[in-house]
């Protein structure tokens, strides 16, 4: 990505909880230069910088700003291959069990062009009803930007709406594209059980009708 900052979010949603992992990627030479200017060791500066970026992570649920609680991050800052430093903060907030619309905004580095990427893991209790990361047309995935790096400023905003999974839909958790409405498969075991129960009711009903006719001295009904 050269000297341009990269901002990435990885979200995980389950009933009752949304977890947001935010990553900022800065060129190592930039980190070293800014640390020297501040008069501190580069690793210490990078860790402090990572925490300062937390305020630029904004999450709204159905037009209400969520209060994000800090979560445990494996490492606040680390040097990665390619000559850049990856900064990481984690945040958590309640999420309704019946779903809702979420908008995540990345407001850090507002005066700089950036690269952006976003990915979402969706619990099997939810189906993605709508998102700006992809769309489904006639049962096929279109315009899929899930996990892809983008350079345009539209990447600062990630939006999605979840609804509860219906009884016949698959309850297997998966990345966003696989949980989108129109792509989620059937819950084969449940549908099969309902179908089998329906057949059993029909057969039982037919047997009851036959016994009833015989008890009345009538011949069995012919199909």
Buried (B, 14 or more C-beta within 10 A) or exposed (E): BEEBBBBBBBBBBBBEEBBBBBBBBBBBEEBBEBBEEEEEEBBEBBBBBBBEBBEBBBBBBEEEEBEBEEEEBEEBBBBEEEEBBBBBBBBBBEBEEEBBBBBBBBEBBEEEEBBBBBBBBBBBBBBBBBBBBBBBEEEEBEEBBBBEEBEEEEBBBBBBBBBBBEEEBBBEBBEBBBBBBBBBEEBEEBEEEEEEEEEEEEEEEEEEEEEEEEEEEEEEEEE
